[in-house]
Amino acid sequence: MSDTVQAVDAEAEEPSAATDESEVAPPTTNEEALVQEGDIAGDYLERLLDLLDFDGDIDLDVERGRAIVSIDGGDDLEKLVGTHGSVLEALQELTRLAVQQETGTRSRLMLDIAGWRANRRAELSELGESAARRALEKGERQRLQPMSPFERKVVHDAVAAVDGVSSESEGDEPKRRVVVIPLDAESD
């Protein structure tokens, strides 16, 4: 029994074997944590691009409390976006998992490839504003097509900027959609 206690005590006194350069130092601020997430994601995506033999420049930023990683400048990057952003969404989730594996915490990072998400954000903002104007003009609810959570969030934000209307989501994934409601019709 004393041999077991001595072995445990000896292990407790020894420095951790995981103190090499690859260990991630704990960040001291939220901003530093987000920069760290971006760095980890950038390294992961760089390795992925190399494996796929794709060219692209990786840009890291922090906006609105989340790490933003974008890949631009390479040929054929649209293949990494996929139909309606489906491949982009999958790559974003894989990148988030890679960051979580390294840091131990769930990441909310946002990935954009070839400006697709930025362009889609602009389109969705316009769609939300247009639906809000139609709801006001007609005095009727406007039900939009099913969208991803990212897309719904952008539309909700655009609708919130228009006086006299509100929005809510209805339905179940993957058919969840935004409904724009004129405030005078809200009680209907």
N, CA and C of each residue as an Amber inpcrd file, in Angstrom:
protein
   564
   0.8220000  -1.1940000   0.0000000   0.0000000   0.0000000   0.0000000
   0.8570000   1.2450000   0.0000000   1.9650000   1.2380000   0.7480000
   2.8220000   2.4160000   0.7970000   3.5080000   2.6650000  -0.5440000
   3.7780000   1.6030000  -1.3220000   4.3530000   1.7850000  -2.6590000
   3.4030000   2.5660000  -3.5510000   2.0970000   2.2880000  -3.4610000
   1.0970000   2.9880000  -4.2540000   1.0500000   4.4560000  -3.8740000
   1.0800000   4.7460000  -2.5790000   1.0510000   6.1300000  -2.1120000
   2.2880000   6.8660000  -2.5830000   3.4510000   6.2330000  -2.4990000
   4.6820000   6.8700000  -2.9500000   4.6440000   7.1470000  -4.4440000
   4.1070000   6.2160000  -5.2300000   4.0250000   6.4080000  -6.6860000
   3.1060000   7.5690000  -7.0170000   1.9730000   7.6700000  -6.3180000
   1.0440000   8.7710000  -6.5570000   1.6840000  10.0870000  -6.1560000
   2.3760000  10.1130000  -4.9900000   3.0530000  11.3260000  -4.5520000
   4.1330000  11.7350000  -5.5380000   4.8740000  10.7740000  -6.0650000
   5.9370000  11.0800000  -7.0230000   5.3430000  11.6860000  -8.3000000
   4.2080000  11.1440000  -8.7460000   3.5550000  11.6860000  -9.9380000
   3.0790000  13.1030000  -9.6930000   2.5700000  13.3910000  -8.5210000
   2.0670000  14.7170000  -8.2020000   3.1910000  15.7370000  -8.1810000
   4.4120000  15.3150000  -7.7940000   5.5360000  16.2380000  -7.7190000
   6.1700000  16.4920000  -9.0740000   6.0810000  15.5260000  -9.9710000
   6.7010000  15.6830000 -11.2860000   5.9500000  16.7100000 -12.1100000
   6.6790000  17.5340000 -12.8900000   5.9940000  18.4640000 -13.7740000
   5.2540000  17.6960000 -14.8560000   4.2020000  18.2640000 -15.3390000
   3.3890000  17.6140000 -16.3690000   4.2140000  17.4120000 -17.6330000
   4.0430000  16.2800000 -18.2640000   4.7440000  15.9960000 -19.5150000
   4.1740000  16.8020000 -20.6680000   3.0140000  17.4390000 -20.4570000
   2.3530000  18.1790000 -21.5380000   2.7330000  19.6610000 -21.5320000
   3.9380000  19.9920000 -21.0340000   4.3340000  21.3960000 -21.0050000
   5.2030000  21.7770000 -22.1940000   5.1120000  21.0380000 -23.2780000
   5.9000000  21.3900000 -24.4490000   5.2790000  22.5800000 -25.1770000
   5.9140000  22.9870000 -26.2720000   5.4890000  24.1790000 -26.9980000
   4.1070000  24.0520000 -27.6240000   3.6340000  22.8260000 -27.8510000
   2.3280000  22.6480000 -28.5000000   1.1690000  22.8750000 -27.5360000
   1.4420000  22.9180000 -26.2250000   0.3680000  23.1570000 -25.2670000
  -0.1260000  24.5890000 -25.4020000  -1.4150000  24.7620000 -25.3250000
  -2.0120000  26.0780000 -25.4680000  -2.0510000  26.7610000 -24.1100000
  -1.4550000  27.9390000 -24.0280000  -1.4690000  28.6990000 -22.7770000
  -2.8630000  29.2610000 -22.5450000  -3.3350000  29.2330000 -21.3040000
  -4.6790000  29.7550000 -21.0460000  -4.7190000  31.2670000 -21.2610000
  -5.7270000  31.7580000 -21.9630000  -5.8390000  33.1980000 -22.1990000
  -6.2320000  33.9270000 -20.9220000  -5.8630000  35.2020000 -20.8420000
  -6.1810000  35.9730000 -19.6410000  -7.4070000  36.8570000 -19.8190000
  -7.8170000  37.1430000 -21.0450000  -9.0220000  37.9370000 -21.2800000
  -9.8790000  37.2680000 -22.3380000 -11.1270000  37.7050000 -22.4220000
 -12.0160000  37.1630000 -23.4440000 -11.4780000  37.4650000 -24.8420000
 -10.9580000  38.6640000 -25.0470000 -10.3880000  39.0410000 -26.3460000
  -9.2310000  38.1060000 -26.7030000  -8.3720000  37.8310000 -25.7310000
  -7.2520000  36.9240000 -25.9690000  -7.7520000  35.5110000 -26.2820000
  -8.8180000  35.0840000 -25.6090000  -9.3840000  33.7590000 -25.8700000
  -9.9000000  33.6780000 -27.3000000 -10.5410000  34.7460000 -27.7690000
 -11.0650000  34.7520000 -29.1340000  -9.9320000  34.7860000 -30.1640000
  -8.8840000  35.5250000 -29.8740000  -7.7150000  35.5420000 -30.7620000
  -7.0880000  34.1500000 -30.8010000  -7.0210000  33.5070000 -29.6460000
  -6.4840000  32.1490000 -29.5740000  -7.3430000  31.1910000 -30.4110000
  -8.6690000  31.3010000 -30.3150000  -9.5680000  30.4840000 -31.1320000
  -9.2810000  30.6920000 -32.6170000  -9.1470000  31.9520000 -32.9990000
  -8.8610000  32.2630000 -34.3980000  -7.5500000  31.6660000 -34.8590000
  -6.5210000  31.7300000 -34.0140000  -5.2220000  31.1530000 -34.3670000
  -5.3150000  29.6400000 -34.5440000  -5.9930000  28.9840000 -33.6250000
  -6.1500000  27.5270000 -33.7080000  -6.9330000  27.1690000 -34.9700000
  -8.0150000  27.9000000 -35.2170000  -8.8280000  27.6480000 -36.4090000
  -8.0210000  27.8930000 -37.6800000  -7.2390000  28.9740000 -37.6910000
  -6.4160000  29.2750000 -38.8570000  -5.4240000  28.1690000 -39.1550000
  -4.7770000  27.6500000 -38.1080000  -3.8280000  26.5410000 -38.2890000
  -4.5390000  25.3030000 -38.8280000  -5.6920000  24.9920000 -38.2590000
  -6.4770000  23.8310000 -38.7010000  -6.8600000  23.9770000 -40.1820000
  -7.3730000  25.1420000 -40.5400000  -7.8200000  25.3610000 -41.9210000
  -6.6520000  25.3900000 -42.9020000  -5.5210000  25.9040000 -42.4560000
  -4.3350000  25.9060000 -43.3120000  -3.9090000  24.4790000 -43.6460000
  -3.9080000  23.6070000 -42.6380000  -3.5830000  22.1920000 -42.8780000
  -4.5990000  21.5590000 -43.8160000  -5.8720000  21.8860000 -43.6290000
  -6.9240000  21.3410000 -44.4790000  -6.7410000  21.7910000 -45.9340000
  -6.4740000  23.0740000 -46.1420000  -6.2490000  23.5860000 -47.5010000
  -5.0530000  22.8980000 -48.1500000  -3.9990000  22.6760000 -47.3720000
  -2.8330000  21.9780000 -47.9040000  -3.1840000  20.5570000 -48.3270000
  -3.9510000  19.8590000 -47.4830000  -4.3640000  18.4930000 -47.8190000
  -5.1900000  18.4470000 -49.1000000  -6.0530000  19.4380000 -49.2720000
  -6.9330000  19.4870000 -50.4440000  -6.2460000  20.1030000 -51.6580000
  -5.0460000  20.6370000 -51.4580000  -4.2950000  21.3240000 -52.5020000
  -5.0650000  22.5300000 -53.0450000  -5.6400000  23.3100000 -52.1120000
  -6.3450000  24.5520000 -52.4380000  -5.4780000  25.7170000 -51.9610000
  -5.5160000  26.7960000 -52.7290000  -4.8450000  28.0190000 -52.3190000
  -5.8590000  28.9380000 -51.6730000  -5.3940000  29.7260000 -50.7410000
  -6.2640000  30.7070000 -50.1060000  -5.5390000  31.4110000 -48.9880000
  -5.9010000  32.6700000 -48.7860000  -5.3350000  33.4530000 -47.6910000
  -6.3070000  33.4110000 -46.5230000  -5.7900000  33.1340000 -45.3500000
  -6.6220000  33.0420000 -44.1490000  -6.4770000  34.3350000 -43.3590000
  -7.6100000  34.9590000 -43.0630000  -7.6460000  36.2030000 -42.3050000
  -8.3660000  35.9400000 -40.9880000  -7.8030000  36.4270000 -39.8990000
  -8.3780000  36.2310000 -38.5690000  -8.7770000  37.5810000 -37.9950000
  -9.9460000  37.6300000 -37.3530000 -10.4320000  38.8610000 -36.7540000
 -11.3290000  38.5050000 -35.5760000 -11.6520000  39.4910000 -34.7670000
 -12.6160000  39.3330000 -33.6780000 -13.6600000  40.4220000 -33.8640000
 -14.9180000  40.0190000 -33.9800000 -16.0310000  40.9560000 -34.1420000
 -17.2000000  40.4910000 -33.2950000 -17.8660000  41.4330000 -32.6670000
 -19.0790000  41.1670000 -31.9000000 -18.9620000  39.9520000 -30.9880000
 -17.8350000  39.8450000 -30.2970000 -17.6690000  38.7830000 -29.3180000
 -17.4670000  37.4000000 -29.8830000 -16.9680000  37.2960000 -31.1110000
 -16.6560000  35.9810000 -31.6620000 -15.4850000  36.0810000 -32.6240000
 -14.7670000  34.9740000 -32.7320000 -13.6600000  34.9000000 -33.6780000
 -14.2360000  34.7670000 -35.0840000 -13.6580000  35.5210000 -36.0100000
 -14.0740000  35.4770000 -37.4120000 -12.8720000  35.0110000 -38.2220000
 -13.0520000  33.9470000 -38.9870000 -11.9920000  33.4130000 -39.8290000
 -12.5120000  33.4130000 -41.2580000 -11.7290000  34.0050000 -42.1630000
 -12.1610000  34.0110000 -43.5590000 -11.0320000  33.5140000 -44.4450000
 -11.4370000  32.8260000 -45.5030000 -10.5030000  32.3170000 -46.4980000
 -10.8630000  32.9880000 -47.8140000  -9.8930000  33.6600000 -48.4100000
 -10.1140000  34.3660000 -49.6670000  -8.9230000  34.1710000 -50.5870000
  -9.1080000  34.5670000 -51.8430000  -8.0030000  34.6810000 -52.7730000
  -7.6010000  33.4520000 -53.5450000  -8.1920000  32.3210000 -53.2940000
  -7.7840000  31.1230000 -54.0170000  -8.7690000  30.7480000 -55.1070000
  -8.2720000  29.9950000 -56.0770000  -9.1460000  29.4740000 -57.1330000
  -9.9770000  28.3270000 -56.5660000 -11.1490000  28.1660000 -57.0730000
 -12.0330000  27.0410000 -56.7260000 -12.5030000  27.0260000 -55.2810000
 -12.4030000  28.1460000 -54.5630000 -12.8750000  28.1620000 -53.1770000
 -14.3840000  27.9660000 -53.0880000 -15.0920000  28.2400000 -54.1960000
 -16.5530000  28.0390000 -54.2000000 -16.9080000  26.5940000 -53.8890000
 -16.0010000  25.6700000 -54.2250000 -16.2420000  24.2570000 -53.9190000
 -16.3230000  24.0350000 -52.4080000 -15.6230000  24.8850000 -51.6500000
 -15.6470000  24.7660000 -50.1970000 -16.8570000  25.4680000 -49.5850000
 -17.6420000  26.1400000 -50.4230000 -18.8780000  26.7740000 -49.9720000
 -20.0320000  25.7970000 -50.1570000 -20.0950000  25.1730000 -51.3290000
 -21.1460000  24.2100000 -51.6200000 -22.4790000  24.8690000 -51.9160000
 -23.4710000  24.0640000 -52.2030000 -24.8120000  24.5380000 -52.5140000
 -25.4360000  25.1590000 -51.2720000 -25.8600000  26.4100000 -51.4050000
 -26.4840000  27.1540000 -50.3070000 -25.6170000  27.1730000 -49.0430000
 -24.2950000  27.0870000 -49.2100000 -23.3940000  27.1580000 -48.0690000
 -23.2910000  25.8890000 -47.2500000 -23.7620000  24.7760000 -47.7890000
 -23.7950000  23.5330000 -47.0030000 -22.3970000  23.0370000 -46.6360000
 -21.4490000  23.1080000 -47.5520000 -20.0920000  22.6620000 -47.2490000
 -19.4410000  23.6500000 -46.2730000 -19.6920000  24.9290000 -46.4690000
 -19.1820000  25.9570000 -45.5570000 -19.6620000  25.7040000 -44.1270000
 -20.9410000  25.4050000 -43.9630000 -21.4940000  25.1210000 -42.6350000
 -20.8030000  23.9090000 -42.0020000 -20.5690000  22.8670000 -42.8190000
 -19.9080000  21.6660000 -42.3090000 -18.4610000  21.9660000 -41.9150000
 -17.7540000  22.7350000 -42.7450000 -16.3780000  23.1080000 -42.4230000
 -16.3180000  23.9870000 -41.1720000 -17.2890000  24.8650000 -41.0260000
 -17.3350000  25.7010000 -39.8240000 -17.4950000  24.8290000 -38.5870000
 -18.3750000  23.8480000 -38.6520000 -18.5970000  22.9760000 -37.4950000
 -17.3480000  22.1450000 -37.1930000 -16.6810000  21.6370000 -38.2260000
 -15.4400000  20.8800000 -38.0120000 -14.3610000  21.7650000 -37.3860000
 -14.2950000  23.0020000 -37.8480000 -13.3100000  23.9420000 -37.3100000
 -13.6250000  24.2510000 -35.8500000 -14.8900000  24.4440000 -35.5320000
 -15.2850000  24.6750000 -34.1440000 -14.8980000  23.4870000 -33.2700000
 -15.0920000  22.2770000 -33.7810000 -14.7270000  21.0810000 -33.0200000
 -13.2140000  20.9940000 -32.8170000 -12.4390000  21.3840000 -33.8260000
 -10.9790000  21.3830000 -33.6950000 -10.5440000  22.3690000 -32.6120000
 -11.1860000  23.5270000 -32.5760000 -10.8780000  24.5330000 -31.5540000
 -11.2800000  23.9960000 -30.1800000 -12.4400000  23.3800000 -30.0900000
 -12.8990000  22.8310000 -28.8120000 -11.9550000  21.7450000 -28.3160000
 -11.4790000  20.9120000 -29.2220000 -10.5600000  19.8520000 -28.8200000
  -9.2740000  20.4460000 -28.2440000  -8.8310000  21.5450000 -28.7880000
  -7.5890000  22.1850000 -28.3380000  -7.7800000  22.9940000 -27.0460000
  -8.9100000  23.6880000 -26.9330000  -9.1160000  24.5970000 -25.7950000
  -9.9640000  24.0070000 -24.6750000 -10.7880000  23.0240000 -25.0020000
 -11.6770000  22.4450000 -24.0060000 -12.9850000  23.2020000 -23.8470000
 -13.1930000  24.2590000 -24.6210000 -14.4460000  25.0200000 -24.5560000
 -15.0650000  25.1270000 -25.9390000 -16.3870000  25.1890000 -25.9530000
 -17.1470000  25.2860000 -27.2090000 -16.8840000  26.6290000 -27.8720000
 -16.6150000  26.6000000 -29.1540000 -16.3270000  27.8110000 -29.9130000
 -17.5690000  28.2750000 -30.6630000 -17.7050000  29.5950000 -30.8010000
 -18.7840000  30.1870000 -31.5960000 -18.2060000  30.8560000 -32.8440000
 -16.9970000  30.4780000 -33.2320000 -16.3520000  31.1630000 -34.3400000
 -17.1910000  31.0940000 -35.6060000 -16.9990000  32.1080000 -36.4430000
 -17.7200000  32.1970000 -37.7130000 -16.6930000  32.0460000 -38.8320000
 -16.9890000  31.1830000 -39.7850000 -16.1180000  30.9480000 -40.9280000
 -16.7810000  31.5000000 -42.1770000 -16.0110000  32.2110000 -42.9810000
 -16.4780000  32.6880000 -44.2860000 -15.4610000  32.2510000 -45.3300000
 -15.9520000  31.8420000 -46.4740000 -15.0780000  31.4210000 -47.5670000
 -15.4790000  32.1800000 -48.8170000 -14.4820000  32.8110000 -49.4390000
 -14.6620000  33.5570000 -50.6950000 -15.7550000  34.6220000 -50.5780000
 -15.9400000  35.1540000 -49.3780000 -16.9190000  36.2170000 -49.1640000
 -18.3650000  35.7690000 -49.2610000 -18.6120000  34.4690000 -49.2900000
 -19.9850000  33.9750000 -49.4670000 -20.8890000  34.4160000 -48.3250000
 -20.4220000  34.2500000 -47.0970000 -21.2630000  34.5810000 -45.9370000
 -21.5170000  36.0910000 -45.8690000 -20.5100000  36.8930000 -46.1890000
 -20.6850000  38.3550000 -46.1910000 -21.7070000  38.7700000 -47.2580000
 -21.6100000  38.1820000 -48.4450000 -22.5910000  38.4810000 -49.5060000
 -23.9810000  38.0100000 -49.1130000 -24.0540000  36.8410000 -48.5220000
 -25.3520000  36.2930000 -48.1000000 -25.9770000  37.1590000 -47.0130000
 -25.1440000  37.6830000 -46.1170000 -25.6320000  38.5740000 -45.0610000
 -26.3010000  39.8090000 -45.6880000 -25.6700000  40.3860000 -46.7100000
 -26.2330000  41.5630000 -47.3840000 -27.5610000  41.2200000 -48.0530000
 -27.6250000  40.0740000 -48.7270000 -28.8680000  39.6370000 -49.3840000
 -29.9830000  39.4410000 -48.3590000 -29.6500000  38.8040000 -47.2430000
 -30.6550000  38.5150000 -46.2210000 -31.1330000  39.7740000 -45.5140000
 -30.2340000  40.7240000 -45.3180000 -30.6400000  42.0060000 -44.7270000
 -31.6560000  42.6900000 -45.6250000 -31.3920000  42.6700000 -46.9210000
 -32.3240000  43.2600000 -47.8840000 -33.6540000  42.5040000 -47.8810000
 -33.5990000  41.1830000 -47.8090000 -34.8090000  40.3670000 -47.7570000
 -35.6330000  40.7010000 -46.5100000 -34.9750000  40.8280000 -45.3630000
 -35.6680000  41.1550000 -44.1110000 -36.3380000  42.5180000 -44.1790000
 -35.6330000  43.5070000 -44.6980000 -36.2040000  44.8540000 -44.8390000
 -37.3840000  44.8470000 -45.8010000 -37.2450000  44.1340000 -46.8950000
 -38.3170000  44.0410000 -47.8940000 -39.5610000  43.3630000 -47.3000000
 -39.3590000  42.2740000 -46.5730000 -40.4830000  41.5710000 -45.9410000
 -41.1550000  42.4700000 -44.9050000 -40.3490000  43.2580000 -44.1890000
 -40.9140000  44.1790000 -43.1950000 -41.7780000  45.2450000 -43.8820000
 -41.3090000  45.7780000 -44.9950000 -42.0910000  46.7860000 -45.7330000
 -43.3930000  46.1850000 -46.2760000 -43.3090000  44.9480000 -46.7920000
 -44.5230000  44.2770000 -47.2870000 -45.5140000  44.0440000 -46.1550000
 -45.0220000  43.6270000 -45.0010000 -45.8960000  43.3880000 -43.8490000
 -46.6000000  44.6740000 -43.4350000 -45.8820000  45.7830000 -43.4630000
 -46.4790000  47.0770000 -43.1080000 -47.5140000  47.5110000 -44.1490000
 -47.1700000  47.3650000 -45.4310000 -48.0670000  47.7890000 -46.5140000
 -49.3520000  46.9650000 -46.5440000 -49.2130000  45.6540000 -46.4160000
 -50.3660000  44.7580000 -46.5270000 -51.0690000  44.5320000 -45.1950000
 -50.3740000  44.8290000 -44.0890000 -50.9580000  44.5650000 -42.7810000
 -51.0830000  43.0810000 -42.4880000 -50.2790000  42.2640000 -43.1660000
 -50.3420000  40.8040000 -43.0120000 -48.9690000  40.2390000 -42.6760000
 -49.0030000  39.0970000 -42.0140000 -47.7650000  38.3680000 -41.7230000
 -47.0970000  37.9530000 -43.0290000 -45.7700000  37.9930000 -43.0260000
 -44.9890000  37.5510000 -44.1760000 -44.1360000  36.3650000 -43.7430000
 -44.4360000  35.1850000 -44.2980000 -43.6760000  33.9740000 -43.9770000
 -42.5990000  33.7880000 -45.0360000 -41.3700000  33.6830000 -44.5900000
 -40.2400000  33.5120000 -45.5020000 -39.8980000  32.0350000 -45.6510000
 -39.0520000  31.7490000 -46.5940000 -38.6140000  30.3780000 -46.8390000
 -37.8000000  29.8660000 -45.6540000 -37.7340000  28.5530000 -45.4460000
 -36.8970000  28.0080000 -44.3730000 -35.4420000  28.4470000 -44.5350000
 -34.7990000  28.6710000 -43.4000000 -33.4210000  29.1580000 -43.3990000
 -32.6250000  28.5120000 -42.2750000 -31.3170000  28.6310000 -42.4050000
 -30.4090000  28.1570000 -41.3520000 -30.4530000  29.1460000 -40.1830000
 -29.9540000  28.7390000 -39.0210000 -29.9320000  29.6720000 -37.8870000
 -29.1880000  30.9760000 -38.2020000 -28.0600000  30.8950000 -38.8850000
 -27.3180000  32.0980000 -39.2820000 -28.1950000  33.0120000 -40.1230000
 -28.8740000  32.4440000 -41.1060000 -29.7100000  33.2480000 -41.9970000
 -30.8800000  33.8820000 -41.2420000 -31.5150000  33.1170000 -40.3680000
 -32.6330000  33.6710000 -39.5880000 -32.1790000  34.8250000 -38.7070000
 -31.0280000  34.6880000 -38.0950000 -30.5000000  35.7470000 -37.2240000
 -30.3070000  37.0440000 -38.0120000 -29.7680000  36.9510000 -39.2030000
 -29.5490000  38.1430000 -40.0270000 -30.8910000  38.7870000 -40.3820000
 -31.8770000  37.9750000 -40.7490000 -33.2030000  38.5030000 -41.0970000
 -33.8560000  39.1380000 -39.8700000 -33.8060000  38.4790000 -38.7230000
 -34.3780000  39.0510000 -37.4930000 -33.7480000  40.4130000 -37.1860000
 -32.4410000  40.5160000 -37.3410000 -31.7570000  41.7880000 -37.0840000
 -32.2270000  42.8680000 -38.0500000 -32.4040000  42.5210000 -39.3280000
 -32.8570000  43.4990000 -40.3240000 -34.2900000  43.9440000 -40.0320000
 -35.1570000  43.0230000 -39.6410000 -36.5430000  43.3520000 -39.3230000
 -36.6030000  44.2420000 -38.0790000 -35.7550000  43.9650000 -37.1080000
 -35.7480000  44.7440000 -35.8640000 -35.4090000  46.2150000 -36.1110000
 -34.7390000  46.5010000 -37.2140000 -34.3720000  47.8820000 -37.5340000
 -35.5240000  48.6610000 -38.1720000 -36.6470000  47.9930000 -38.4580000
 -37.8010000  48.6350000 -39.0940000 -38.8890000  48.8360000 -38.0420000
 -39.3490000  50.0690000 -37.8830000 -40.4170000  50.3720000 -36.9270000
 -41.7460000  49.8120000 -37.4070000 -42.5370000  49.3170000 -36.4590000
 -43.8870000  48.8680000 -36.7780000 -44.0280000  47.3910000 -37.0820000
 -42.9110000  46.6470000 -37.0110000 -42.9630000  45.2060000 -37.2740000
 -42.1090000  44.4670000 -36.2460000 -42.3930000  43.1990000 -36.1010000
 -41.5540000  42.3150000 -35.2980000 -41.3750000  41.0250000 -36.0900000
 -40.5590000  40.1280000 -35.5810000 -40.3600000  38.8490000 -36.2670000
 -40.2090000  37.7460000 -35.2410000 -40.5170000  36.5550000 -35.6820000
 -40.3330000  35.3720000 -34.8520000 -40.0230000  34.2120000 -35.7760000
 -39.4830000  33.1580000 -35.2030000 -39.2190000  31.9460000 -35.9740000
 -40.2970000  30.9290000 -35.6510000 -40.6700000  30.1520000 -36.6700000
 -41.6540000  29.0950000 -36.4540000 -41.2150000  27.8470000 -37.1950000
 -41.7200000  26.7040000 -36.7480000 -41.3990000  25.4360000 -37.3860000
 -40.2090000  24.7630000 -36.7310000 -39.9090000  23.5940000 -37.2470000
 -38.8000000  22.7890000 -36.7350000 -37.7130000  22.6980000 -37.7910000
 -36.4770000  22.5430000 -37.3240000 -35.3490000  22.3690000 -38.2440000
 -35.6020000  21.1220000 -39.0740000 -35.2520000  21.0900000 -40.3120000
 -34.5870000  22.1190000 -41.1010000 -35.5640000  23.0660000 -41.8150000
 -36.8170000  23.0250000 -41.4440000 -37.8200000  23.8640000 -42.1100000
 -38.2200000  25.0670000 -41.2610000 -37.3530000  25.4680000 -40.3450000
 -37.6400000  26.6160000 -39.4910000 -37.5210000  27.8840000 -40.3280000
 -38.4760000  28.7970000 -40.1510000 -38.5380000  30.0010000 -40.9760000
 -38.8350000  31.2280000 -40.1460000 -38.5810000  32.3910000 -40.7290000
 -38.8910000  33.6680000 -40.1000000 -40.2710000  34.1100000 -40.5540000
 -41.0420000  34.6300000 -39.6110000 -42.3390000  35.2410000 -39.9100000
 -42.2460000  36.6910000 -39.4670000 -42.5510000  37.6010000 -40.3970000
 -42.5290000  39.0330000 -40.0970000 -43.9580000  39.4590000 -39.8130000
 -44.1600000  40.1400000 -38.6980000 -45.5040000  40.4530000 -38.2100000
 -45.6600000  41.9610000 -38.0550000 -46.6830000  42.5550000 -38.7170000
 -46.9440000  43.9610000 -38.4430000 -47.4760000  44.0830000 -37.0130000
 -47.0120000  45.0760000 -36.2660000 -47.3800000  45.1750000 -34.8540000
 -48.8760000  45.2930000 -34.6300000 -49.6170000  45.9430000 -35.5270000
 -51.0640000  46.0330000 -35.3420000 -51.7650000  44.7060000 -35.6240000
 -51.0750000  43.7400000 -36.2650000 -51.6680000  42.4210000 -36.5380000
 -51.1460000  41.3800000 -35.5610000 -50.3030000  41.7900000 -34.5960000
 -49.6860000  40.8560000 -33.6740000 -50.6990000  40.1190000 -32.8060000
 -51.8030000  40.7430000 -32.5060000 -52.7820000  40.1100000 -31.6320000
 -53.7080000  39.1640000 -32.3740000 -53.6030000  39.0780000 -33.6990000
 -54.4610000  38.1830000 -34.4960000 -54.1650000  36.7360000 -34.2620000
